[in-house]
């Protein structure tokens, strides 16, 4: 009875064991690749390549080829990793089962944090239903992404999905993704899919640390999608990637201004007339793709205030209409109408009208597109260029040239004009006799021979005035070019054109800074901690350095305040000595405690202490006057005492009463640091330079400058010099001066010690001079 009751359960257990035994060969990576357990990595790799070529779905049309190829790839992934291979040899598992459930739980949880979808999305492809394979044509690889997708993102936005195997959340969004991908691709949006299991490098590069993830790519910039996965939200996400000023709303009030901007922008202008209240996404995407060539406007024909515009151009309000305007705004240069505007129709229409009839050459890219290099005799194209000027004086010549261009439009001819004063190198290279064409317009027929700038050209002998005779001569030359290409007998090499419409550096810097701030702001709210770690690390490092500096400086200031009253009570003795021996010959000096050797810089020791100073030595010179001598020397000795142990530093003082002109001449090379008045200034002799400190490098002929301290100013720049004969010994423990202004005078050298530290670090600005002036 017991056996009878256990019969069905036993049969079920046996059946499960048989199924497991049958599935075991598929899960054994050695059997999948057909190698032994003792095979080397070279043998495993060789077997993998052979089987991968045999079972690749693109080459093998067998229905089970895709599943077989996936088994081969997973088997190689296990055996090529020594750790996973060892785990499988020991336990019969690569060690991924335990982590799988945790990984899926983490993925599912993160997915719900970023995406909020309806219950209709929860359908699982169980039973015999297979995963949708429509993503295969969108799969991206790292090199393909870097070399093709990123450059192409400057022409159209990309919507990219990050997915992986055994990702249940990825299955949920597949129906919506498939529908949206097909719809947006027809509008001109690029679609991409990255398999995180096989393209880990690309997934990490994109910043996708979990699956599924959806992101947008435009202008090389990545933006993550954080809303509910639905058709409307994905369309809105792509639309938000586009700049907001691509298409201008046009009414009766502003259409003349819009169309008249062709001359300023040097572009044709496109108007779309439609009965939709909002600009269609297709039109916005088209405007983004052609933004370098065309300006776009949108007219909502159902809006009150567009009647005059619709009536003037005879618009059918029930049919979408595209009009392109060039030099003449009273009538369109080309028109396209269709009840269902398709991307291909719009692209064909716009690609044929990307340039004005006689566009102005404003940059090298435009010149290369208008006048391409000839690749064969059949693809030969000639450019007719009007070299003219700006203003009413040249208006008649330009209008006549434009009329000629409109009447003689051909596939083999391109017309353009250029302003001589804005592109002088271009004009000088083509006009050999400048005096003949001075103040006049000239016409040149040219053909580009290579991308290095070589051209063949012919200049009309007479200046272009737009007369009937000029038209006949030019037309005759163009007819001769059909049969005789050698008519372009002159050759030259043109330099690249200046970019006349390029924004200023400050504007470009401002927009770059604004984009970076917006990226950081977006990352602060939407990125995970792993993505935010570099920014947080930089922020905390900067705060640590800032507060650390403030704390150290605060302790230093408080220490100076405590030491200052005591030090001012000490006497500082100064002895002036005359010594013919240059201190530049002195070796390591050990200063006496409390004493600083300071020599006066005079015309006697000037050469030895500065001009002929040994390489690597510097002379630190204090500027003082007779009235401030005692007070400044005391403070100077206290500030520089800690640096007297260096054999390469020497200390001097210079009398402002004797050598003001020498100092004024030197400071002229540091105008930014210390503005010097001209000699006619009535306060010229009243300027106070006491407290200035110069670090003079005599060998390299430069100096650094320390300016007297004021509130919020630390002073500092560079100089050079060394060596002395007469010396002054200033004792750092001397008594304070009794003069009423001694304390304010001493404050001029406040923080001189910090300046000295920067001097030794080499971080101060250097002012170079051609030669040292004579001190007398």
VOGU-3710 file (C-alpha; in Angstrom, 3 decimals, decimal comma):
1> xxxxxxxxxx> 0,000/0,000/0,000  2,793/2,397/0,869  4,616/1,627/-2,331  1,395/1,989/-4,271  0,746/5,417/-2,828  4,339/6,478/-3,461  4,213/5,292/-7,054  3,087/8,541/-8,733  5,484/10,632/-6,667  8,324/8,289/-7,523
11> xxxxxxxxxx> 7,482/8,412/-11,215  7,459/12,206/-11,091  10,866/12,223/-9,402  12,292/9,826/-12,013  10,868/12,000/-14,794  12,484/15,120/-13,329  15,817/13,315/-13,029  15,609/12,226/-16,664  14,856/15,782/-17,783  17,765/17,120/-15,738
21> xxxxxxxxxx> 20,065/14,462/-17,203  18,897/15,416/-20,685  19,543/19,134/-20,035  22,925/18,459/-18,412  24,862/18,229/-21,706  23,460/21,612/-22,759  24,649/23,127/-19,475  28,082/21,492/-19,626  30,351/24,062/-21,328  32,954/21,390/-22,152
31> xxxxxxxxxx> 30,397/19,343/-24,088  28,970/22,436/-25,786  32,395/23,421/-27,124  33,508/19,821/-27,640  36,714/20,103/-25,607  38,118/18,138/-22,699  38,511/19,316/-19,123  42,291/19,474/-19,512  42,143/21,642/-22,662  44,228/24,810/-22,745
41> xxxxxxxxxx> 42,855/28,293/-23,290  44,184/28,240/-26,856  42,225/25,039/-27,628  39,061/26,467/-26,048  39,371/29,688/-28,032  39,974/27,768/-31,266  36,904/25,578/-30,687  34,788/28,618/-29,874  35,754/30,443/-33,086  35,028/27,357/-35,182
51> xxxxxxxxxx> 31,590/26,769/-33,641  30,706/30,483/-33,615  31,321/30,709/-37,358  29,315/27,541/-37,932  26,269/28,511/-35,835  26,148/32,278/-36,302  22,489/33,200/-37,060  23,515/35,396/-39,996  25,196/32,440/-41,742  23,247/29,455/-40,443
61> xxxxxxxxxx> 19,529/29,504/-41,315  18,692/26,558/-39,070  15,756/27,467/-36,716  17,822/26,427/-33,697  20,970/28,269/-34,771  20,329/31,270/-32,550  19,841/29,155/-29,406  22,900/27,100/-30,259  24,970/30,229/-30,793  23,888/31,583/-27,381
71> xxxxxxxxxx> 24,895/28,282/-25,725  28,301/28,454/-27,406  28,828/32,044/-26,271  27,847/31,288/-22,661  30,046/28,202/-22,598  33,033/30,188/-23,822  32,302/32,921/-21,287  32,594/30,344/-18,483  35,667/28,486/-19,750  37,605/31,603/-20,748
81> xxxxxxxxxx> 37,360/32,874/-17,158  39,654/30,848/-14,894  37,618/31,558/-11,766  34,305/30,503/-13,334  35,966/27,458/-14,879  37,369/26,383/-11,520  33,951/26,784/-9,873  32,353/24,633/-12,560  35,028/21,942/-12,235  34,500/21,792/-8,476
91> xxxxxxxxxx> 30,761/22,276/-8,053  29,307/21,767/-11,524  28,272/25,443/-11,551  30,091/28,617/-12,564  29,062/30,298/-9,311  26,420/32,542/-10,869  23,231/30,848/-9,625  23,222/32,394/-6,186  24,096/35,811/-7,501  21,479/35,521/-10,200
101> xxxxxxxxxx> 18,454/35,800/-7,951  19,995/38,686/-6,037  21,008/40,375/-9,265  17,539/40,046/-10,787  15,941/41,290/-7,587  18,245/44,300/-7,590  17,572/44,943/-11,291  13,829/44,661/-10,815  13,893/46,982/-7,833  16,021/49,582/-9,642
111> xxxxxxxxxx> 13,808/49,307/-12,683  10,742/50,186/-10,639  12,574/53,164/-9,151  13,279/54,615/-12,606  10,265/53,442/-14,643  6,586/53,509/-13,744  4,461/51,493/-16,188  0,834/50,413/-16,307  -0,535/46,949/-15,590  -0,950/46,409/-19,316
121> xxxxxxxxxx> 2,821/46,039/-19,600  2,918/42,991/-17,288  2,700/40,097/-19,722  5,365/37,419/-19,680  6,318/35,355/-22,749  6,025/31,999/-21,044  5,147/28,661/-22,648  6,314/28,448/-26,240  6,323/32,191/-26,931  9,808/33,358/-27,839
131> xxxxxxxxxx> 11,453/36,659/-27,111  11,122/39,255/-29,863  14,230/39,314/-32,054  13,519/42,683/-33,726  16,293/44,288/-31,644  19,011/42,440/-33,555  19,266/44,996/-36,358  19,748/47,753/-33,781  22,549/46,055/-31,790  25,518/48,331/-31,139
141> xxxxxxxxxx> 29,164/47,525/-30,555  31,711/49,767/-28,879  33,732/50,667/-31,977  30,573/51,192/-34,014  29,172/53,463/-31,323  32,328/55,582/-31,015  33,146/55,881/-34,719  29,673/56,173/-36,246  26,865/56,695/-33,755  28,436/59,540/-31,773
151> xxxxxxxxxx> 29,358/61,622/-34,874  25,917/60,915/-36,348  24,253/62,166/-33,140  25,133/65,707/-34,257  22,652/65,214/-37,135  19,878/63,281/-35,393  19,054/62,132/-31,844  19,423/58,492/-30,840  17,232/56,453/-28,527  19,215/53,574/-27,005
161> xxxxxxxxxx> 18,003/50,672/-24,861  20,307/48,693/-22,551  19,130/45,110/-22,110  20,449/41,701/-21,034  19,516/38,010/-20,819  17,156/36,808/-18,094  15,884/40,331/-17,561  12,156/40,024/-16,844  11,754/43,796/-16,717  13,230/43,984/-20,222
171> xxxxxxxxxx> 10,478/41,643/-21,409  7,804/43,936/-19,944  8,770/46,929/-22,088  9,426/45,062/-25,349  5,989/45,665/-26,952  6,100/49,394/-26,216  9,745/49,637/-27,249  9,106/47,864/-30,542  6,202/50,132/-31,420  7,999/53,349/-30,485
181> xxxxxxxxxx> 11,260/52,308/-32,187  9,501/51,675/-35,504  7,558/54,929/-35,266  10,516/57,137/-34,337  12,867/55,521/-36,835  10,455/56,475/-39,623  10,652/60,085/-38,390  14,450/60,130/-38,479  15,434/59,149/-34,929  18,337/56,735/-34,596
191> xxxxxxxxxx> 17,598/53,533/-32,647  20,178/51,456/-30,805  20,220/48,427/-28,511  23,131/47,454/-26,272  23,326/43,949/-24,816  25,006/44,455/-21,447  26,082/40,804/-21,295  28,101/40,933/-24,512  28,945/44,640/-24,646  29,927/45,346/-21,053
201> xxxxxxxxxx> 32,500/47,933/-22,106  29,920/49,938/-24,039  27,317/49,610/-21,280  29,848/50,893/-18,735  30,859/53,715/-21,099  27,220/54,789/-21,358  26,861/54,751/-17,569  24,173/52,057/-17,563  24,761/49,987/-14,419  21,448/48,108/-14,515
211> xxxxxxxxxx> 19,043/46,721/-17,081  16,776/47,754/-18,579  17,901/51,353/-19,121  16,820/53,787/-21,805  18,875/56,818/-22,761  19,019/59,502/-25,405  22,119/60,586/-27,300  22,351/63,942/-29,058  25,385/66,063/-29,934  27,482/63,402/-28,183
221> xxxxxxxxxx> 25,673/64,041/-24,883  23,930/61,221/-23,000  20,591/61,802/-21,217  18,832/59,047/-19,251  15,102/58,405/-19,447  13,436/58,397/-15,997  9,702/58,370/-16,727  7,050/55,740/-17,352  7,687/53,502/-20,356  4,898/54,508/-22,699
231> xxxxxxxxxx> 4,624/55,721/-26,264  3,752/59,288/-25,273  6,543/59,599/-22,725  9,194/58,219/-25,062  8,120/60,592/-27,852  8,189/63,509/-25,426  11,616/62,426/-24,188  13,028/62,502/-27,718  11,381/65,870/-28,372  12,909/67,303/-25,198
241> xxxxxxxxxx> 16,366/66,302/-26,413  16,054/68,781/-29,277  16,912/72,490/-28,798  13,896/74,679/-28,192  14,753/77,323/-30,816  14,914/75,092/-33,884  11,579/76,213/-35,343  10,150/79,725/-35,043  6,396/80,310/-34,903  5,452/82,581/-37,831
251> xxxxxxxxxx> 2,456/84,911/-38,129  1,468/87,943/-40,190  3,449/90,160/-37,812  6,868/88,542/-38,080  7,061/86,706/-41,393  8,757/89,597/-43,232  11,429/89,877/-40,563  11,947/86,118/-40,588  12,337/85,844/-44,356  14,513/88,970/-44,562
261> xxxxxxxxxx> 17,148/87,402/-42,310  18,538/85,414/-45,250  21,256/88,012/-45,768  22,351/88,111/-42,132  22,259/84,335/-41,630  23,386/83,503/-45,182  20,772/80,712/-45,356  17,567/79,945/-47,217  14,448/80,055/-45,019  11,808/77,301/-44,951
271> xxxxxxxxxx> 8,143/77,712/-44,024  5,810/74,808/-43,253  2,103/75,554/-43,431  -0,020/73,026/-41,536  -3,285/72,874/-39,569  -1,652/71,257/-36,487  -1,526/73,594/-33,449  1,902/72,254/-32,396  4,977/71,785/-34,545  5,156/68,130/-35,694
281> xxxxxxxxxx> 8,048/66,096/-34,357  9,055/65,193/-37,915  9,536/68,858/-38,729  11,596/69,464/-35,579  13,849/66,515/-36,395  14,270/67,804/-39,943  15,132/71,270/-38,641  17,792/69,765/-36,390  19,327/67,776/-39,250  19,518/70,821/-41,571
291> xxxxxxxxxx> 20,139/73,533/-38,967  23,557/74,399/-40,456  22,050/75,082/-43,871  18,472/76,298/-43,402  16,327/78,314/-41,008  12,873/76,930/-40,238  9,532/78,546/-39,479  6,107/77,041/-38,797  2,752/78,592/-39,724  -0,381/77,268/-37,989
301> xxxxxxxxxx> -2,973/78,069/-40,635  -5,845/77,601/-38,210  -4,581/80,434/-36,019  -6,057/83,900/-36,291  -3,365/86,254/-37,515  -2,036/84,153/-40,411  -4,670/85,062/-43,023  -2,494/87,643/-44,795  0,420/85,222/-44,990  -1,729/82,386/-46,345
311> xxxxxxxxxx> -3,385/84,664/-48,861  -0,165/86,197/-50,184  1,390/82,822/-50,994  -1,918/81,173/-52,004  -1,771/78,415/-49,403  -4,150/75,442/-49,393  -5,070/75,281/-45,707  -6,099/71,621/-45,978  -2,771/70,335/-47,325  0,610/70,655/-45,594
321> xxxxxxxxxx> 2,834/72,900/-47,692  6,596/73,427/-47,646  7,996/76,653/-49,112  11,630/77,614/-49,372  12,686/81,245/-49,784  16,103/82,435/-50,900  17,189/85,926/-51,924  13,693/87,047/-52,956  11,055/86,942/-50,226  8,134/87,997/-52,418
331> xxxxxxxxxx> 7,888/84,523/-53,952  9,222/81,110/-52,904  12,117/79,526/-54,751  10,509/76,073/-54,484  7,278/74,539/-53,161  6,261/71,034/-52,048  2,748/69,895/-51,108  1,551/66,516/-49,833  -1,296/65,332/-47,654  1,087/63,004/-45,815
341> xxxxxxxxxx> 4,526/64,562/-45,453  7,067/61,738/-45,351  10,674/62,071/-44,259  12,013/60,994/-47,641  9,960/63,643/-49,450  11,166/66,399/-47,109  14,811/65,282/-47,337  14,754/65,250/-51,127  13,145/68,674/-51,217  15,554/70,299/-48,760
351> xxxxxxxxxx> 18,750/68,666/-50,035  18,157/70,331/-53,410  17,734/73,776/-51,825  20,422/73,922/-49,134  22,154/77,006/-50,524  21,218/80,476/-51,702  21,351/81,248/-55,407  24,525/83,262/-54,836  25,582/82,398/-51,294  28,226/84,414/-49,481
361> xxxxxxxxxx> 31,355/82,399/-48,675  31,600/82,825/-44,912  33,695/79,788/-43,944  35,794/77,001/-45,408  33,140/74,298/-44,988  30,634/76,224/-47,090  33,266/76,846/-49,758  34,093/73,143/-49,941  30,424/72,149/-50,254  29,558/74,774/-52,837
371> xxxxxxxxxx> 32,700/74,115/-54,856  33,610/70,442/-54,405  36,881/68,989/-55,664  36,494/67,447/-59,100  36,660/63,642/-58,966  36,230/62,967/-62,666  35,564/64,795/-65,892  31,823/64,136/-65,631  31,691/65,435/-62,053  33,489/68,646/-62,944
381> xxxxxxxxxx> 31,893/71,680/-61,281  32,856/75,323/-61,701  32,265/78,116/-59,248  31,595/81,680/-60,337  32,577/83,983/-57,481  31,852/87,705/-57,231  34,556/89,554/-55,286  32,822/92,650/-53,999  32,394/94,895/-50,978  29,697/95,928/-48,550
391> xxxxxxxxxx> 27,433/98,933/-48,807  25,205/100,662/-51,332  28,162/101,340/-53,598  28,353/97,659/-54,555  24,606/96,900/-54,434  23,991/97,284/-58,187  26,869/94,976/-59,093  25,579/92,324/-56,685  21,974/92,537/-57,945  23,151/92,133/-61,537
401> xxxxxxxxxx> 25,270/89,121/-60,537  22,320/87,562/-58,688  20,066/88,036/-61,715  22,678/86,343/-63,893  22,944/83,437/-61,414  19,167/82,869/-61,360  19,006/82,867/-65,176  21,928/80,461/-65,616  21,421/77,885/-62,906  22,919/74,509/-63,893
411> xxxxxxxxxx> 24,116/71,402/-62,113  27,698/72,080/-63,197  27,704/75,730/-62,079  27,630/77,243/-58,595  27,431/80,972/-57,918  28,749/82,679/-54,800  30,041/86,050/-53,637  32,568/87,151/-51,071  33,416/90,370/-49,243  37,000/91,386/-49,921
421> xxxxxxxxxx> 37,499/93,132/-46,586  36,307/90,073/-44,611  38,333/87,532/-46,614  41,413/89,551/-47,683  43,681/86,535/-48,260  41,164/84,970/-50,646  40,786/88,201/-52,624  44,525/88,945/-52,770  45,274/85,467/-54,129  42,836/85,866/-57,040
431> xxxxxxxxxx> 43,260/89,549/-57,902  46,784/90,025/-59,191  46,292/93,685/-60,152  44,796/95,120/-56,989  44,949/98,719/-58,183  42,822/97,863/-61,210  39,983/96,468/-59,061  40,312/98,829/-56,088  36,829/100,006/-55,097  35,217/97,792/-57,764
441> xxxxxxxxxx> 33,796/94,290/-58,061  35,415/91,433/-59,940  34,224/88,013/-61,136  36,375/84,883/-60,974  35,646/81,435/-62,433  37,454/78,731/-60,468  37,717/74,982/-60,068  39,092/73,267/-56,965  41,769/70,695/-57,818  42,462/69,176/-54,375
451> xxxxxxxxxx> 41,647/69,539/-50,704  44,951/71,279/-50,008  43,622/74,515/-51,521  44,956/74,275/-55,068  42,619/75,808/-57,660  42,593/76,678/-61,355  40,908/79,991/-62,130  40,369/82,814/-64,571  39,537/86,400/-63,638  37,463/88,552/-65,941
461> xxxxxxxxxx> 39,722/91,193/-67,409  37,393/94,057/-66,676  35,689/94,919/-63,412  32,136/93,646/-62,998  29,525/96,382/-63,281  26,552/94,227/-64,224  26,091/95,704/-67,687  24,763/93,704/-70,630  28,284/93,566/-72,018  29,582/92,059/-68,765
471> xxxxxxxxxx> 26,804/89,464/-68,883  27,649/88,560/-72,480  31,394/88,164/-71,716  30,742/85,962/-68,678  28,195/83,836/-70,525  30,614/83,349/-73,408  33,388/82,198/-71,043  31,062/79,688/-69,395  30,093/78,281/-72,815  33,761/77,877/-73,736
481> xxxxxxxxxx> 34,414/75,978/-70,491  32,139/73,175/-71,672  34,538/72,221/-74,458  37,820/73,722/-73,246  38,609/73,140/-69,545  42,071/74,577/-70,183  40,517/78,016/-70,273  41,264/78,197/-66,537  44,947/78,810/-67,145  45,973/80,335/-63,821
491> xxxxxxxxxx> 46,669/78,312/-60,697  47,167/79,212/-57,055  46,773/77,819/-53,531  44,098/79,360/-51,318  44,308/79,568/-47,552  41,303/78,473/-45,500  38,555/81,051/-45,218  37,863/82,871/-41,977  34,720/81,748/-40,144  32,753/84,994/-40,182
501> xxxxxxxxxx> 29,721/83,663/-38,290  31,595/81,837/-35,518  30,516/82,951/-32,017  32,959/84,794/-29,791  35,127/82,827/-27,378  33,333/84,210/-24,323  29,958/83,156/-25,728  31,201/79,655/-26,479  32,723/79,446/-22,990  29,465/80,648/-21,418
511> xxxxxxxxxx> 27,357/78,034/-23,208  29,841/75,273/-22,375  29,766/76,257/-18,707  25,973/76,395/-18,739  25,743/72,914/-20,285  28,123/71,535/-17,648  26,087/73,079/-14,814  22,857/71,667/-16,231  24,458/68,230/-16,556  25,593/68,338/-12,935
521> xxxxxxxxxx> 22,138/69,475/-11,816  20,472/66,657/-13,719  22,951/64,120/-12,341  22,309/65,333/-8,804  18,675/64,235/-8,970  18,698/61,289/-11,350  22,102/59,595/-11,323  22,992/56,809/-8,943  25,819/57,088/-6,416  28,303/55,315/-8,654
531> xxxxxxxxxx> 27,841/57,957/-11,344  27,944/60,762/-8,806  31,118/59,553/-7,062  33,659/61,493/-9,222  31,719/64,744/-8,804  31,263/64,255/-5,060  34,936/63,378/-4,662  35,953/66,574/-6,454  33,522/68,652/-4,398  34,651/67,304/-1,020
541> xxxxxxxxxx> 38,320/67,619/-1,982  37,816/71,284/-2,866  35,944/71,938/0,395  38,638/70,156/2,403  41,417/72,228/0,816  39,428/75,461/1,255  38,555/74,971/4,914  41,983/73,544/5,669  43,611/76,684/4,268  41,263/78,959/6,216
551> xxxxxxxxxx> 41,920/77,119/9,493  45,700/77,165/9,040  45,615/80,850/8,135  43,419/81,662/11,140  45,853/79,958/13,537  48,755/81,711/11,849  47,104/85,141/12,160  46,314/84,589/15,834  49,928/83,547/16,444  51,184/86,712/14,740
561> xxxxxxxxxx> 48,858/88,828/16,873  50,191/87,292/20,089  53,815/87,612/19,049  53,567/91,136/17,628  53,337/93,183/20,900  56,236/91,289/22,420  58,389/91,619/19,358  57,780/95,347/19,048  59,306/95,853/22,487  62,573/94,338/21,371
571> xxxxxxxxxx> 65,425/96,393/19,955  66,622/95,740/16,431  70,143/96,916/15,706  71,284/97,575/12,181  74,874/97,906/11,158  75,883/99,151/7,741  79,096/97,606/6,456  80,988/98,148/3,235  82,345/94,957/1,804  84,055/94,765/-1,602
581> xxxxxxxxxx> 83,694/91,008/-1,670  80,492/89,921/-3,435  78,076/87,880/-1,372  77,455/85,844/-4,485  80,729/84,093/-3,636  79,532/83,142/-0,187  78,608/79,534/0,446  76,300/78,110/3,083  75,617/80,725/5,760  74,421/79,947/9,236
591> xxxxxxxxxx> 72,698/83,154/10,471  73,116/84,273/13,997  70,033/83,791/16,062  67,863/86,910/15,967  69,901/88,659/13,235  69,230/89,204/9,533  71,971/90,494/7,271  70,515/93,286/5,113  72,741/95,380/2,852  71,933/98,638/1,140
601> xxxxxxxxxx> 71,863/98,393/-2,653  74,098/101,190/-3,973  75,931/101,986/-7,185  79,121/100,544/-5,620  77,812/97,001/-5,015  75,122/97,046/-7,740  77,027/94,811/-10,191  78,102/92,226/-7,643  74,755/92,110/-5,807  72,528/92,037/-8,889
611> xxxxxxxxxx> 73,958/92,214/-12,403  76,600/89,492/-11,905  74,625/87,455/-9,421  75,306/83,732/-9,696  72,654/81,517/-11,417  70,022/80,313/-8,987  70,579/83,188/-6,541  68,072/85,944/-5,838  68,280/89,274/-4,069  65,197/90,253/-2,033
621> xxxxxxxxxx> 65,169/94,068/-1,930  63,010/96,154/0,424  61,989/99,634/-0,791  62,061/102,241/1,980  62,620/105,932/2,658  64,607/107,726/5,306  61,489/108,332/7,401  60,316/104,688/7,267  63,704/103,026/7,405  63,738/101,888/11,016
631> xxxxxxxxxx> 60,167/100,617/11,207  60,258/98,767/7,883  63,620/97,118/8,579  62,343/95,793/11,904  59,251/94,235/10,308  61,251/93,027/7,292  63,687/91,214/9,607  60,838/89,479/11,437  59,121/88,346/8,213  62,196/86,972/6,416
641> xxxxxxxxxx> 64,114/85,593/9,374  62,938/82,006/8,785  64,326/82,124/5,228  67,832/83,351/6,062  69,201/79,806/6,175  69,055/79,537/2,371  72,374/80,284/0,717  70,642/81,310/-2,521  68,676/84,179/-0,931  70,225/87,573/-0,114
651> xxxxxxxxxx> 68,517/90,546/1,465  68,970/94,223/0,668  67,158/97,529/0,936  66,923/100,379/-1,560  66,480/104,028/-0,682  63,494/105,503/-2,489  64,845/109,026/-1,918  67,970/108,225/-3,957  66,854/105,774/-6,615  63,181/106,515/-7,405
661> xxxxxxxxxx> 63,791/106,720/-11,167  65,446/103,282/-11,210  62,439/101,787/-9,407  59,925/103,584/-11,658  61,686/102,196/-14,744  61,626/98,662/-13,347  57,940/98,816/-12,400  56,991/99,806/-15,947  57,504/96,126/-16,830  54,859/95,207/-14,231
671> xxxxxxxxxx> 52,092/97,585/-15,273  49,308/95,150/-14,365  50,628/94,682/-10,875  51,492/98,317/-10,119  50,171/101,000/-12,495  52,708/103,792/-13,013  51,553/107,344/-13,833  53,144/109,262/-16,673  55,680/111,919/-16,074  53,123/114,709/-16,459
681> xxxxxxxxxx> 51,071/113,520/-13,509  51,176/116,174/-10,790  51,291/113,404/-8,183  54,180/111,699/-9,928  56,688/112,436/-7,172  54,145/111,810/-4,422  53,506/108,113/-5,156  54,471/106,032/-2,153  56,447/102,892/-2,987  57,670/102,253/0,533
691> xxxxxxxxxx> 57,012/98,674/1,590  57,374/97,256/-1,907  59,628/94,188/-2,048  61,408/93,032/-5,200  62,887/89,565/-5,664  65,549/90,107/-8,343  67,089/87,317/-10,416  70,136/88,915/-11,985  71,120/85,990/-14,172  67,738/85,421/-15,894
701> xxxxxxxxxx> 66,747/89,111/-15,825  63,353/88,929/-14,181  61,798/90,030/-10,907  58,832/89,270/-8,661  56,866/92,009/-6,962  55,333/92,220/-3,481  52,931/95,131/-2,978  52,213/96,562/0,490  49,406/94,737/2,243  45,920/96,173/2,262
711> xxxxxxxxxx> 42,677/94,581/3,443  42,009/91,494/1,330  45,314/91,811/-0,574  48,238/89,472/-0,263  50,369/91,059/-2,954  53,008/89,331/-5,025  54,855/88,989/-8,403  58,526/88,282/-9,605  62,062/89,783/-9,858  65,799/88,894/-9,729
721> xxxxxxxxxx> 69,202/89,872/-8,216  71,861/89,148/-5,485  75,129/90,160/-3,730  76,280/93,206/-1,728  79,282/95,167/-0,341  77,853/97,344/2,381  75,765/95,275/4,807  73,189/96,147/7,398  72,620/93,832/10,357  69,056/94,164/11,617
731> xxxxxxxxxx> 68,255/92,472/14,892  64,824/90,853/15,002  64,571/91,537/18,746  64,996/95,282/18,608  62,811/97,873/20,298  59,756/99,215/18,523  59,788/102,642/16,969  58,231/105,457/18,883  56,941/107,279/15,804  53,128/107,504/15,775
741> xxxxxxxxxx> 52,784/105,839/12,344  55,230/102,959/12,922  52,490/100,381/13,378  50,704/101,292/10,108  54,055/101,301/8,315  54,850/97,830/9,611  51,488/96,576/8,425  52,670/97,177/4,865  54,774/94,019/5,156  51,961/91,948/6,595
751> xxxxxxxxxx> 52,029/88,416/5,139  55,388/88,934/3,470  56,383/85,515/4,816  53,599/83,874/2,782  54,844/85,678/-0,301  58,341/84,377/0,418  56,997/80,815/0,550  55,400/81,248/-2,856  58,657/82,718/-4,116  60,537/79,574/-3,103
761> xxxxxxxxxx> 57,795/77,425/-4,654  58,191/79,271/-7,960  54,446/80,060/-8,180  54,745/83,853/-8,425  54,351/85,802/-11,642  57,610/86,801/-13,299  58,282/90,098/-15,065  61,154/89,945/-17,519  63,253/92,923/-18,569  65,692/93,241/-21,494
771> xxxxxx> 68,593/94,405/-19,296  69,236/95,819/-15,855  69,287/99,650/-15,871  72,145/101,570/-14,290  71,429/102,418/-10,671  72,812/105,960/-10,981
//
